[in-house]
Amino acid sequence: MRDAEIAALDLVDNHPPGVLDHLVRTAALVTGAAGARINVLTSSAQHTIADSNGAVGRSDIEASLCARVIGTSPTGRHVVPDATVDPRLRDSEWVTSGAVTTYASTELVSSHGVAVGTLCIFAPQPVEVAESTMLALQELGAAAMEALETHRRDVDMQRLLSELAGGSRELRRSNEHLAAFAGQVSHDVQGPLAAVQMSLQLLEEEVATDGEPVQDPDAVAMLMRRAMSGAQRMRATVAGLMDFAVLGGRLEVARLDTGVLVEEVLQDLSARRGRTEVVVEDLPPVHGDGVQVRAVLQNLLANAMKYAVAERPVVRVSGRTVDGVTRVSITDNGPGVPVAQRSRVFDLMVRGDGVSQTGVEGLGIGLATCRRVVESHGGRIGVGEAPGGGADFWFELPDQTDQADQPGAVA
């Protein structure tokens, strides 16, 4: 029981500095003893955690005077005027060497009623230990035990406060990510939704013939296919993002036709494309999760369309494979990203300085998500300057990947 209580209070290695030293020096002065100690007694060792002469450390339990008397008095107080004749102590090396003749101690009893050690005094010569002296020693022992338990409570409180602070930071981070995820779902669904809406509007115009037969059934069929395709992409996007949030976004890695992905994205962005000229070069395939890679392309293309110059907006999509890594670049002829801001634009809720002056709306969410997706694939993402000015946003994915069963980015 004593070992368990000592371990629970962490008395051997964790005790208040300074306070105990003052108590043992006071005990020596009050009693007129040569020395005073606070000993913690485990089943295998005596741990002197404070000594009026500075002699702290560990010693064998067999050599301990305090271990021989603890638990033998109902009052918890022990007075031995002459240890040379006391059967419990007389064969101790401390006594036979003449270092200790008079010994007295008071047990340190925890709030659970367990004696964990002693506050003891000793002298090499006979010393009268009066009742008042023992009462003073007992009070000092109680103060020592209170100091030890208070220190332990303080340590526990500090650890709890630290854990609570960490939990609060984690909760705040989770709330931020939840808000970002909600915004990203809205952001990524808008493209396919706009394509569906535009196709249905055109379809409505096509069939609004005041009861007359539809003039161009092929056009109606094409618009229906576009609407269905957009709806299917929207469903796949939502399902992928939900899986991203709930399951951690397991990557379904496959060899992807980058050109087809770009064409699908351009269809989804046709409503906001306006007069933007989009040049798509021959693109090499990439390896990755189709839903997530398409989300990256959609974000980067949407950004490029937003920031391209208003007079003659041009966006170019290119790609190349070098040493087993495929880089896809999306450039525009807009204002570009200043060098000092390029390392920050991929942070959550960060937009470049001066962006608000362009009148372009945004949440600072898309690029952060792009980085998480690309890095979850073992790739890289960055931004540079396009030839002739403007921004060159690029991402790289390894051609061969073993990440089919790896967690995806965290939304």
N, C-alpha and C positions, 0 to 999 in steps of 0.2 A: 504493500500500500504506500509506503514511504517513497519508494522509487517512482511509482506512478505519479504521486503528487509533485515530486521534485521535477519530473519531466514535464508535467502539465504547466507548472509555473516557470519552467526553463531557468531554474535557479543557478545552475552551474555556469552557464555561459552568458546569461543575460540578466544583469543586475545593475542598479543605479550607481553610476560612478560618483564618488565624493561623499554621498550621504552616509554610507556604511563606514567609511574611514573616520568621519567625524564621530560616529556613535562608538566605535571601539576605542578611540582615544579618550572620549569622555568616560567610558566605562573604566579604563585604566586609571584615570585621574580621580574619579569618585571613590574607587575602592582602594587606591594606593597600591595596586598590583603592579608587577613588573611588566605584564603584558595582557592584552585582551584580544580575543579573536571571534569572528563569526565563521562557524563551520557548517557546511551542508554535508549531511551524511547519507551516502547511498549504501547499498548492500556491499559494494566492493571498494569504496574509496571515501576518504575524507577530503572535501574540497574547501580549503580556506579561502574565502572570498573577500575577507577584510582582516587586517592585522594591525594593531597599534604600532608595531615595529616594521611593518611593510613586508612581512614574510608570508606572502600568499602563494597558493599552489595546491597541488594534489599530493596526497600521501596514502599509504596502504591503510585500510580500515583496521587491520590488526594492531597497528601502532597508535590508534586514536584513543585518547582518554575519554573524549566525549562519547564515542561509540560504546564504551564500556558502562556508562552510567545512564544513557538516555533510555527512558521508559521504565526506570526502576523506582521512581518517586511519584506518588499520586499528585504532588503539587507542581511537578515539572521543574523543581529547584533542587540543586545538588551542592552541598557544602562538604568539602573534605579538608579539615584543618591540617592533617598529617597524612599525606598519600603513602608514606613509607609503611604504614601499618594498615592501610585499607586493602582488604583482600581483592578488590576489583582492580586496583591500580598499582599495587606495590611492585609487580614484576614488569611494569612497563619501562621501556628504555628511558622515557622521559623522567621517570622517578628514580631509577637505579643510577642514572647519570648525574643526579642532583639538580637537574634543570627545573624540576617541579617538586615542591613540597606541599604548598597550599594550592588547592584547586577548588573552584566554584563555578557553577554554570546555571543558566536558565534556558529551558527548551524553547525553541522557536516553533510555535504552533500555528498552522495555517487556519484560514477561516473555515476550512472543512474539518478542523479538529485533528489534523495529522501533524505530529512532531517531525519536522524536516531537518532539524539541526539544532545548534546551540550558540548562545553568546557566552563565552567562558572567560574567566580570568585565572591567572596563575602567578605564582611567585616561587623563587628557589628557597626562600626562608619562610618560617612559620609566620602567618599573618592572621590576625583576628578578623573574622568576617561577621560583622554584626547583622542583626535582623534588618535594620534600616538600610544597610549596604545591599543586602539581597533584594529588598524591595526596589531599590534604585536600579539594580541590575535587571530585575524582572521588567521594570518599565522600559528600560533601554532595549531589552530584547523584544518587547511588544512593538516598540517603535521601529526596530529593524525589520520585523516581520511585516508590519504595515507598509514600510517603504518598499520591500520586495514585491508585495502583492500589488501595490499601487503602480509600481513601475511596470509590472506585467500587464495590468489593465491598460496603462497608457500605450504600451507597445501594441496590444490587441486593437485599441481604438485607432491608433495611427494606421495600422494595416487595414482595418475596416474602412476608414475614411479614404485610404488610397484605392481600395477596391471599388468603393462607391463612386469615387471620382472617375476611375477607369470605366465603370459601368455607365456613368453619365456621358462620358465622351463617346462610348460605343453607341449608346442610344441616340445621341445627337447625330453621329455619323450615319447610323441606320436610317434615321428620319430624313437626313439630307439625301441619302441614296434612294430612299423610297420616293421622295419628291422628284428627284432627277429621273427615276425610272418611269414615274407617271408621265412626266413631260416627254420622255423619250418615246413612250408608247404612242402618245398623241402625235409627236413629230414624225415617227416612222410610218404611221398609218395614214397620214395626210396625203402622201403621194398616191398610193393605190386608190384611196377614197376619191381624190380629185379626178383620177382617170375614170373611175366608175361614174362619178357625177357628170362629167363632161359627155361621156358616151351616152348616158341616159337622156341628157338634155337634147343631144343631137338626134337620138332615136325618137324622142317625143316630137321634135320638129318634123322628122321624116314621116311619121305615121299620122300626124295631125292633118288629115286630108278631107275633113268634113264628109266622111262616109265614102269617099272615092277610094278605089283600090290603090294600094301602095305602088308608087311609081318605080321604085328601085329596090326590089326585094334583096338583092345582093348587098346593097348598102346597109339595109336593116340587119341582115345576118352578120355583116362585119362589125357593126356597132354592138350587137349583142355579144359577139365573141370578145370584143374588147372589154365590155362591161363585166362579163363573166371572168375573163382573165384577171382584170384588176381586182375583182372580189376575191378570187382565189389567192392572189398574192397578198391581199390584205389579211385574209384568214391565216395564211402561212406565216406572215409577219407577226401577227398577234400571238399565234401558237408558239412561235419560236421565242418571242420575248417573254411570254408567260413561263415557258420551260426554263428560260434564262434565269428568271426571278425565283421560281419555286424549286427547281431541281439543281440550280447552280449552272445551268446552261451547258449540258454535255455536248461536246462537239461531234457532229455527224460529218466527218471529213470525207470528201470525195473530190475527184478531178472535175473542175468546173470550167465551163466555156465562158470565159470572161466577156467575150463579145456579146453573147446572148444575155448575160446578166446586165450589161450596160444598156442593151436595147430595151429590156424590160423596165429598167429604171427610167430611161428616157420616156417611155410610154406613160409611166406613172407621173412623171414631172412635166408632161406636155402642157398642162394647164398653166404652169408658172414659167415655162420656158420662154414664152413670148417671142421676141425677135432674136434671141440668142442663137448664134451659129455654133453648132456642136460638131466638131470634127473627131471622128473615132477612127483611129488607125487599127491596123491588124494587131490583135491582142493575143499574147500567149495565154494558155490555160493556167489556172492556179489551183492549188490544193487547199480546201477549207470547207467550212460549213456554209452551205448555199444561202440560207436565210441570213446568217450573220454577215457574210461577205457582201451580199447585196445591200444590207443595211449600211455598211461602210460606204459603198459606191453611191448609194442614194444621198447620204449626208454630204459627201464630198462634192458630188455633182450639184446638189441643191445650193451649197455654199458658193460654188464657182459661178452659178447662174445669178445668184444674188449680187455678187460683188463685181462681176464683169462690167466694163464701162457701158454707160447707158447709150452712147451714140452708136457704137458698133460692137455689141458684146460678142465675144468669141471664147468658146471653151474647147479645149483639146484634151482627148483621152489617148494616152499612149502606154506602151508597156514593153518590157524586155526581160529576158532571163539570162542571168550571168552566174556561173558557178553554183547552179542548183537553187538560186533564189530569184523569184519573179518580182519585179517592181512594176507597179501600176502608178502612173502619174496623171493627175488631173490639173491642168493649168488654166488660168483665166487671164484676161488683160485688164484686170482691175487695179486697185491701189496697192495690192501686195501686203505683206506682213513685215513690219520693221524687224531687223535682226534682233534687237533687244527683247522683242515680244515673242519670238518664235518658240522659245522653250516653255512659254506659259499658256499658249492658246489651246493646248490639249488638256488643261486643268479644268475641273468641273466648275461651271458657272463663271468662266472667264471669257471675256470677249476683248479683242484688241482695242488699245487706246484709239480714240478717234472714230471707232466704228459707228457710234451713235450719230455722228455728224453725217454719215452717209444716208441716214434714213432707213437703213435696212434693219428689220426686226430680227430678234433672235434671243435664245435663252442661254447660250453658252453650254449646251448639253451635248449636242451632236458630236463635236470633236472629241470630247472626253470619252464618249461611248466608243467612237472609232478606235481610240487608243486601247481601250480595254479589250475590244474584240481582237484587234491585230495582235496584241501582246499575248492574249490567251491562245493564239495560234502559233506562238513562238516567233512572231515577226516583229517588224519595226514600222514606225510611222513618223513622218516629219513634214516640214514645210521649208521650201526655199524660194528663190526668185526665178520666175519664168523668163525664158529668153524674150527680150523686148519689154520686160516689165510685167508686173502682175504676180500672182501667187502660184507656186507649184507645190501642191499637196500630193504627197506620195505615200504609198505603203508597200512593204515587202513581205512576202510569205515564202517560206521554204517549200520547194517543189515536192520533196518527199518528207512526210511527217508521220510520226507515230502517235499523234495526239487524238486519234479517233475516240479514245475513251478518257480523254482528259477533261477537267472542268473548263467551262468557257469563262468569259469575262463576267464580272459581277455588275449587274445593272445598278 
